[in-house]
Amino acid sequence: MSRYTVRHNISGVGTRPDVAPDVDLTDGWSPALWLGAPAPGGLALPPAKPSMAWMYSPRGVFVGEHELVVADSGNHRVLIWHETPCCDEQPADVVLGQPDGETEGRAAGGRGPERGMNLPTGALVHDGRLIIADAWHHRILVWNSVPQRNDVAPDVILGQPDASSVQANRGGECSASTLYWPFGIAVIGSTFWVTDTGNRRVLGWRNGIPEPGQPADIVLGQPDASAREENRGADAGPASFRWPHDITGHDDLLLIVDAGDHRVLGWSPPPQADRDADMVLGQADFTTADEWPYGPHTNDRLRFPYAACLDSGRLAVADTANNRVLLWDGVPTDGRGADHVLAQPGFGSNGENRWTAVQRDTLCWPYGLSLRADTLAVADSGNNRVMVWRRR
């Protein structure tokens, strides 16, 4: 495995590394599978009419032991492959949120929210249950088993009083049992976490997926369950969010992707109540929230990161507006920069599709990630596809 030295500044945050020209920054990762629309003429455009094989701006993906689940956000639906796809453009086996594979539109093409969705994002299978963040319906959908046929209604709805209600915060004030644009979901240890993005907070239920209407046990990022201001109504700090968007971690670590503050915050151990984070990635300190839209780009700065995934000791972060995925060989508790980069020739580049035609190893606004051992699925939203990368 190729390695290189990262210099550190006095704050302990990695600066731009010295990388020899012949170093493989991908660490052996390469694209293996293209799901979604092809790229005629170098552009990956969505079809005028959906199919079970093509997507429009997917924002979430989950790789399980067998199944692959995609939140096909622009088509307001979820696609499920019951076995890991084997070839490019392979059609999905099941569609949820629409009556069939050719229908699109919010709320099941206008049929209603009972089986429909409005910009689904987060996707997860946990203990055999399928969980989807139906973000713009301000709710979480749960199927007690992964559906084997199309157009199956969810068994459980969290965040709304019933299957037909779709108002933010249930049409009232923010509370520990309401949601506003929930984008990310995760189960870490025995706690079920939701990034309640529109309320600028993260909610946790200690005993797993809750019952409908059950208030969250943990509220992070706000002084109480009724508050919802960006960064707690002040500048960025170690216990605040602007746009919390995704969650990952393990029993001893919780990582929250705060896209609006261009950073990832970490708690070790995971918090049992609102408190300051213990670590930060993407910024020099907890009070900085700078955007880095222009060069020089480095391995330790982020621009609108929307997703992260931790598995087998590796951390992957979708550095979305820099059109790349950053990889760490371990959890960077010291705030150090990434060890590897995908979709760019080096840490100093950030062009959409490297300012060229769409290629298998380019990205345009990667929005969702799922990492499982040596498989990494990327919801490449700007290219209307999911790319599955594998490590040699």
Secondary structure, DSSP 8 states (H G I E B T S, - for coil): -------B-TTS-B------TT--TTTTEEEEEEEE---GGG-----SS--SS--SS--EEEE-SS-EEEEEGGGTEEEEESS---STT---SEEESSSSTT--SHHHHHT-TTT--SSEEEEEEETTEEEEEEGGGTEEEEESS--SSSS---SEEESSSSTT---GGGGS---TT--SSEEEEEEETTEEEEEEGGGTEEEEETTSS--TT---SEEESSSSTT---GGGGSS--TT--SSEEEEEEETTEEEEEEGGGTEEEEESS--SSS---SEEESSSSTT------SS---SS--SS--EEEEETTEEEEEEGGGTEEEEESS--TT----SEEESSSSTT---GGGGSS--TT--SSEEEEEEETTEEEEEEGGGTEEEEEEE-
